[in-house]
Amino acid sequence: FMVTLDPSVQNQKAKEMKLEKEADKRKERLSNKFDEDFIRTLIGNEYEGIVKAKSKTGDWYYVQPCVEGEREAYSLPVGVAKLESDEEHGLYSAGDRVRVRVEGIDEKRGQLALTLI
């Protein structure tokens, strides 16, 4: 049990603060690897990706997009991919190759925001 008088954390739950701190860490790592302008150039583009894991609820996946450049192919950090339609629910498992569209950065999780297409 802990009590604080710091007004910046009053009315916040410890779990929410921990999740926010983890998201900030992920965003910082993402920005260290790729600058914000580069990520903006990816938004709206579609890429092949590999499913890394399925969420416990089953309505989104962790997917690592692969970008084919002019000289070489490279992988982007794992992002959170939501299903484009409810019909696809439960179709994918770890290791499956999928097509994703980059939507930006999921601020809540601090990771790339993707859509499975």
Contacts in CASP RR format, 6 or more apart in sequence:
PFRMAT RR
TARGET T0000
AUTHOR 0000-0000-0000
METHOD contacts of the structure
MODEL  1
FMVTLDPSVQNQKAKEMKLEKEADKRKERLSNKFDEDFIRTLIGNEYEGI
VKAKSKTGDWYYVQPCVEGEREAYSLPVGVAKLESDEEHGLYSAGDRVRV
RVEGIDEKRGQLALTLI
2 14 0 8 1.000
4 10 0 8 1.000
9 17 0 8 1.000
23 107 0 8 1.000
23 108 0 8 1.000
23 109 0 8 1.000
23 110 0 8 1.000
24 110 0 8 1.000
26 109 0 8 1.000
26 110 0 8 1.000
26 111 0 8 1.000
27 105 0 8 1.000
27 107 0 8 1.000
27 110 0 8 1.000
29 77 0 8 1.000
30 39 0 8 1.000
30 77 0 8 1.000
30 105 0 8 1.000
30 110 0 8 1.000
30 111 0 8 1.000
30 112 0 8 1.000
33 77 0 8 1.000
34 76 0 8 1.000
34 77 0 8 1.000
39 102 0 8 1.000
39 104 0 8 1.000
39 105 0 8 1.000
39 112 0 8 1.000
40 104 0 8 1.000
42 67 0 8 1.000
42 76 0 8 1.000
42 102 0 8 1.000
42 104 0 8 1.000
43 102 0 8 1.000
43 103 0 8 1.000
43 104 0 8 1.000
44 101 0 8 1.000
44 102 0 8 1.000
44 103 0 8 1.000
45 101 0 8 1.000
45 102 0 8 1.000
46 99 0 8 1.000
46 100 0 8 1.000
46 101 0 8 1.000
46 102 0 8 1.000
46 117 0 8 1.000
47 65 0 8 1.000
47 66 0 8 1.000
47 67 0 8 1.000
47 68 0 8 1.000
47 76 0 8 1.000
47 99 0 8 1.000
47 100 0 8 1.000
47 101 0 8 1.000
47 102 0 8 1.000
48 65 0 8 1.000
48 66 0 8 1.000
48 68 0 8 1.000
48 97 0 8 1.000
48 98 0 8 1.000
48 99 0 8 1.000
48 100 0 8 1.000
49 63 0 8 1.000
49 64 0 8 1.000
49 65 0 8 1.000
49 66 0 8 1.000
49 97 0 8 1.000
49 98 0 8 1.000
49 99 0 8 1.000
49 100 0 8 1.000
50 63 0 8 1.000
50 64 0 8 1.000
50 66 0 8 1.000
50 95 0 8 1.000
50 96 0 8 1.000
50 97 0 8 1.000
50 98 0 8 1.000
51 61 0 8 1.000
51 62 0 8 1.000
51 63 0 8 1.000
51 92 0 8 1.000
51 93 0 8 1.000
51 94 0 8 1.000
51 95 0 8 1.000
51 96 0 8 1.000
51 97 0 8 1.000
51 98 0 8 1.000
52 61 0 8 1.000
52 62 0 8 1.000
52 63 0 8 1.000
52 64 0 8 1.000
52 78 0 8 1.000
52 94 0 8 1.000
52 95 0 8 1.000
53 61 0 8 1.000
53 62 0 8 1.000
53 94 0 8 1.000
54 61 0 8 1.000
54 62 0 8 1.000
54 90 0 8 1.000
54 92 0 8 1.000
54 93 0 8 1.000
54 94 0 8 1.000
55 61 0 8 1.000
55 62 0 8 1.000
58 89 0 8 1.000
58 90 0 8 1.000
59 82 0 8 1.000
59 83 0 8 1.000
59 89 0 8 1.000
60 80 0 8 1.000
60 81 0 8 1.000
60 82 0 8 1.000
60 83 0 8 1.000
61 80 0 8 1.000
61 81 0 8 1.000
61 92 0 8 1.000
61 98 0 8 1.000
61 116 0 8 1.000
62 78 0 8 1.000
62 79 0 8 1.000
62 80 0 8 1.000
62 81 0 8 1.000
63 78 0 8 1.000
63 79 0 8 1.000
63 80 0 8 1.000
63 81 0 8 1.000
63 98 0 8 1.000
63 100 0 8 1.000
63 114 0 8 1.000
63 116 0 8 1.000
64 75 0 8 1.000
64 76 0 8 1.000
64 77 0 8 1.000
64 78 0 8 1.000
64 79 0 8 1.000
65 75 0 8 1.000
65 76 0 8 1.000
65 79 0 8 1.000
65 100 0 8 1.000
65 102 0 8 1.000
65 112 0 8 1.000
65 114 0 8 1.000
66 73 0 8 1.000
66 74 0 8 1.000
66 75 0 8 1.000
66 76 0 8 1.000
67 73 0 8 1.000
67 74 0 8 1.000
67 75 0 8 1.000
67 76 0 8 1.000
76 112 0 8 1.000
77 111 0 8 1.000
77 112 0 8 1.000
78 111 0 8 1.000
78 112 0 8 1.000
79 106 0 8 1.000
79 111 0 8 1.000
79 112 0 8 1.000
79 113 0 8 1.000
79 114 0 8 1.000
80 106 0 8 1.000
80 109 0 8 1.000
80 111 0 8 1.000
80 112 0 8 1.000
80 113 0 8 1.000
80 114 0 8 1.000
81 98 0 8 1.000
81 100 0 8 1.000
81 114 0 8 1.000
81 115 0 8 1.000
81 116 0 8 1.000
82 113 0 8 1.000
82 114 0 8 1.000
82 115 0 8 1.000
82 116 0 8 1.000
83 89 0 8 1.000
83 115 0 8 1.000
83 116 0 8 1.000
84 115 0 8 1.000
84 116 0 8 1.000
84 117 0 8 1.000
88 116 0 8 1.000
92 98 0 8 1.000
92 116 0 8 1.000
98 116 0 8 1.000
99 116 0 8 1.000
99 117 0 8 1.000
100 114 0 8 1.000
100 115 0 8 1.000
100 116 0 8 1.000
100 117 0 8 1.000
101 114 0 8 1.000
101 115 0 8 1.000
101 117 0 8 1.000
102 112 0 8 1.000
102 113 0 8 1.000
102 114 0 8 1.000
103 113 0 8 1.000
103 114 0 8 1.000
103 115 0 8 1.000
104 112 0 8 1.000
104 113 0 8 1.000
105 111 0 8 1.000
105 112 0 8 1.000
105 113 0 8 1.000
106 112 0 8 1.000
106 113 0 8 1.000
END
